[in-house]
Amino acid sequence: MPNYDKTAEQIEAETDRILLEQAKAFIRDLRQTANNAPYGKIVNRSEIVAVERGREFTRLALETIVQEQNDLLEKNETKQCSCGGNREHLGYISKQTVSAVGTIKTERIYRQCKLCQDKVYPTDDMLGITERYTVGLRSLAVYAAADGAFRKAEKRLQVFCAPQKRLRKLSANTIKKLCDQESAKMKKWQENDPQSWSTFDASEGEIEFTTDGTCVSTTEGWKEARVGIYSKRSSGTPAMSDEWATRHLPRPHVAIAFAAIEEKDVFRKRWRYWLNRLEITDLSEISVLADGAPWIWDASFLEFSGKSRENLDIYHALEYLSHKGEALFGKETQEYKWWYDTMRSDLLSGGAKPLLDRVRMMTELEPSNKAKEPLRLLENYLIFHSGRMNYLERLAATGFLRQKLLFQVHNCKRIFFHTRPF
């Protein structure tokens, strides 16, 4: 029963007594474990007790402090309802709140207005226990589900919170609901709070835009999930073509990411929305870096009016060259290795032109129609992306051939693909 009739000093003294007793008991158990541990096992055995009893002590301390604050608030609460009537004392009802350190219980007063019959728990809002799960627990749940399925998140959360005996196991469905709730809050914050984008304009550096998409399994079947990122970063140091893979890439100063399960023509409108929100007026300052998907470059032309600087991610270009080389010469053959090294060197130093010359010459000399097919596809690929392969110029101008943020987009694709709906 709460200390409703005690003074504030008495309530605080009772809290101190309870926590001090628990702290002493915790230290006694830890010392006893260390004294009884076998040779070479003192740290390991003590750690088990420290984690288990330490978390239980933390949970109890949180529970006791919250109860103390509740009792202090109840001593000064108003008994008058907003309608003007008096609120009648109906007793005490316990509220269980699931926190990151375990479930805590709070005994708080329950009142009902005699005039309007409104029933309230006066201290719930002030304590911040209107929701069943605390911010700390919700953060762990979201983190556990950030890069995989909710079934995996269920097991991860048990590891994060183990061995808390007073924390009930959260099911995959519960974790999904928490993630949905938090994502809705995040979306609202991102779209309405100026803090979510105000730092972009204040940051220095080159404006970059990265995007990609992948198919995901939803309750309505397979659909396309797409991700977009605006960022700013300082330029890198100038480099030669043989230094492209080893030079330092500065981290972005600021990044604004957005995602949606939408068709490409709907999703690209979000590019323009964030373009206006970030107050980017000079479209020629935008450097678009992406893979070879045609929809990206079509959308880039439409949304950025053909003024942005388009750059094909170097790893996507090299991957395409590798696949076509394997089709021509076989995987890991000497001919393939020589051809791939030569093509990569020509691409980095001269762009698409020397590759097109080589491919066209090979096509003329190749007697087999079967071998001409990968050459035809490679020629079309190089023609389509020829204006996006100015890698030597980008290196000399301290620009980037690859985008680390693009790796994060690809990681999102992997997560999306392996996440299944309920």
N, C-alpha and C positions, 0 to 999 in steps of 0.2 A: 504494500500500500504506500503511495507517495507521502512525503513528509509535509502534508498540507498545513498542519498546525504548528510547525517548527519555524524558528526564525531563519533568516538567510545564513547567519553565522553557524547555526546548528546544522543546517543542510550541508554546507560546505565542509564542516568538520566530519560529518558522517561519510561523505564521499572520500575524504582524505583517509579515514580509518579503513574503509573497505579496500581501497587501492593499495594502501601500505601493507595490509595483511596479505593481499594477493601477490604483491611484489616480493615480500619475504618468502612466501611459499614457493614462488618460482625460483628464487635464488637457492633455496634449500634443496629443491629437486635437482637443479642443475649441478650443484656441488656434490650431491650424493651420487649422481650418475657418473660424474668425473672420477670420484673416489673409487667407485666399484668397477670402472672400465678396465678391461685387460690391457696388457702391454701393447702399445702402438695403436690403441683404439680410443684414446681419450677424446680427441677432437671429433671423430666420427660419431661416437655415441652421444657426446654432449651436444653436437649439432642437432641431432634428431630431437632431443628434448627441448633445445633452445627454439627450434622452429615450431614444434607442436605447442609447447606450453607458452612460448613467446607470443604466438598468434592468438591463443586463447586469452592470455593476459591483455593483449591489445584490444581484443573484442570486448572483454569485460570492462576495460577502462573506457572504451567508447560508449558502451551501454550505460555505465554509471554516470559519466559526464552528461550524456543526453538526458538521463533521468533527472539529474541535478538541475540542469537548465530548465527542464519542464516544470519542476517544482517551484523554482524561483519565479518563472513567468506566471504560473497559476496564482501566486500570491498577489500579483499586481494586475490580473486580468479584469476587464470590465464585464460586469454581469448584465449589462443592458444591451438588448438587441437593437439592430439598426432601425427596426420598426417602432421603437420606443418602449416595447415590453420588456419584462424581466426574464432572464434565463434561469430556469430551474435546474438545480444540481440533481442529476440522475445516477450518479455513481462514477466508477472508474472502469475503463475498458482498455485492455492492452492492445498495442499496435506493434506488429512485427515488421521490421525493415531489414531487407537483405543488403548487407554491405560487403565491401571487398575483404573484410576480416571476419565475416560471419554474420549470422542473423542476430540482431539486437532487439530487445523488447522494451517498450516504453509504456508505463502505466500513466494514462492521462485522463483528465476530467471530461465528463460527457454532460452536455447541457441541452435543454430544450426551452424555447421561448413559450411562455404561457399565452402570449397574444397571437403570434403567427404560426406557432407550432414548428418553427424552424429548428432542426437538430444540428448541433455543431460540436466539434472538438476544438476549443479555442486556441490551443497552442500548436496545432499541427502545422499551420502555415508558418508561424514564427520559427519553429524547429526545422522546417524543411523536410517533413516526413509525410507529405501528401502522396508521394509516389512510393510504390513498394520497394523499388530498387534504387540504391544510392548512385550518385554520379561515378564514384570509384568502381562500383561493381559493373555498371553499364559500360564504363570505359574498358574494363577487362574483357567483357563479353564481345564488344565490337572489335577489340584488338585480336581476340582469339579467332574471330570469323573473318578477319581482314583479307586473308589470302587462301581461302579454301572453303570447303563445304561446311554446313552447319553441324553435321554429324562429327566432323573433325574438331570443330570449335567446342562442342560439348565435352570432348575428352581433354582438350587443351585447358579449358577453364577449370576442370578438376585438378589438373597439374598446377595451374597458377595459384589456386586457392587451397590445395591440399597442404597439410592434413586437417583442415578445419572441420571438426565433427559437427559443429553447429551451423554449417552452411549447407543448405539443401542443394542437391544436384539440380542444375538447370538443364532442362531438356533442349534438344535442337530447335524445337518449335518456339520455346521461350526466347532463346538467343536470337532467332530470326525476328521475332516481334520487337525485341529490344533494338536490333540493328535497324529495322524499318522505322521505328520511332525516332532514333537518333539521326538517321539519314534525312528524315523529314525536317527535323530541327536544323540540321546543317544546311539544307537547301534553303530554308527560310532565312537563315542568318546570311548565307552567301548572297542572296538576292536582295536583301533589305538593309543590311547593316553596312554603312560606308567603310567600316574598318576592314571588311573583307577584300576591298579593292583599292583603298586609298593609298596604300604603300606602293602600288605599282607605278603610279605617275611620279612619285618621289624618288624612285630607284633609278640608278643610272645603268647604262648598258644597251646592247643591241636587242631589239625586240624580235623574239622568235616565236613561231607557232608550230606546234606538233600535233598530229592527229592520227588516229587509226581506228579500226573496228574489227569485230569478230562476231561469229554466230554464238548465241547462248540459248540454252534450253529454258523455256519459261512454261508456266501453266497453260499458255495458249499456243505452245509449239515453239519451234526454233525461230528466233528473231535476231536482228542485228543490234549489238551493243557497240556504241561508239564513244570515244574519249577525245577530248581536245584540251590543249595546254598552251596558254600564253605565258611567256617568261621573258625575263631580262637578265642578261649576264654581260660581264666585261669581255672584251676581245682577248683571244689567246695570243701567244707570241708567234710571229711569222715563222714559217717552217718550209723546208724543202719537201719534195714529193716522197722521199724515202724516210721522212720523219713523221709522217701522218699518224702512225699508230702509237708513237711513244711520247709525243709532246703533251704538256699539261693542259687540261681543260678546266678553266675556272667554273666553279659551281654557280648556278643561277642565284641572283640576289633576291628574286621574287618570282613566284609562279602561281598562276590562277588556273585551276583544273576544273573541268565540268564533264559530265557523262550522261548518257541517256540511251534507252532502248528505242531507237527511232529509225525511220527510213532516212537515207542520205539527204534527200531534198528538204526534209524537215530539220534534221540535225544541223545542216550548214547554216540555217538561220540563227542558230545559237552563236555562231562565229561572229556574225554582225552585231548581235545583241551585246556580246562582251566587248567587241570592238568599240561600240559606242559607250558602254559602261566604263571602260578603261581610258576613254577619251583619246584614242589613237586616231589622229586625223590624217597623218601622212602615211598612206598605204605603202609607199616605196620604202619605208623604214622596216617593214615586216620581212623577216626571212622565214620562209616556209620550208620545213624539213620533214620529209615523210618517206614512206616506202613507195612501191611502184603501182599502187592501186589507182586505176584511172579516175574513180569517183572523187578522190582527194584532189587531184589536179583540176578536174572540172569545177569542183566547188571552190577551189582557190581562185580560179579565174573569175567566177561569178561574184563571189563575196568580196574579193580584194581588187576587183575591176582590172585584173591583169597587170597590176602595178607592183605586186610583191615580188621578192627575189625567191625563186623556187629552187630547191636543192634536193636532189635524190640522195637519201641516206647511203653512204658509201658501202655499208655492210650488205644492204639489200642488192646493190649493183654487183658487188663481188660474189654474192650468193647466186645470183642469176647467171653470172659468167661461169661459176663453178659447175652448176647443173648442166649447162649447155656443153661445157668441156667434157664432162663425164659421158654425156650422150654421144659425143664425137669420138673420143679416144678411150673410153673406159675409165673406171674409177682407179685412182692411185697408180696409173701407168706413167712411164717416163715422158711419153708424148703429152699426156694431160698436164703434168707438172710444169713442163717447159712452156706449153701454150698458156696455162693459167698465169704463171709468173710474168710472161711477156705481156699478156693482155692487161694485167693489173698495173704493171709499170707504165704502159702506154696510156691507160685510163687516167692515172694520177698525174701524169706529166702533160698529157695533150687532150684530155677529154674524150668525147665520143668519136671525133673525126678519124684518128689513126686506127681505132677499132673497126669503124665502118669500112675503111679502106682494106684492112686485113680480111674481114669477113667476106666482102664482095670478091676479093681475089680468090679466096678459098672456094667460094661458090662456083666461080668460073672453072676452077681446076678440078672440082669434085665430080667424078663421073656417076656416083651413086645418088639416085633421087632420095633414098632414105636418109642419107647423111646431109642432104641439102635442107631437110626440114628444120633441124635445130639451128642451122645457119640462117634460114629465112626468119625464124622466130627471133633470133638474136638481133638480126638487122632491124626488124620492126621495133624491137625494144629500144635499141640505141637511137633510132630516128625519133621515137616518141619522147625520149628523155634527153635528147642531145643538148637542149638548153639548160638542163638541170645538172650537168656533169662538169661544171667549171671548177674542178677540184684544185688545180694548181693556183688559179686565181684566188680561190677562197683561202688556201694556205698562206699565200703571200699577203693577203689582206687581213690576216689574223682571224678569219672566219672558221666555221666548223664544218667538217665533213660528216660527222655523226653527232647524234644528239643523245646525251645520257638520259634525258627525260623520255626519249623514245623507247629506251629499255624499260622504263616504268610503265609506259603504255603497253608494251608487249607483255609485261608481267600482268597487267590488268586483263589482257586478252586470255592469258593462261588461266587466271582465276575465274574469269567469266565462263570459260569453256568447261572447266571442271566443277562448276557449281551447278547443282541440280535443284529444281523446285520441289516442293512437297506436294 
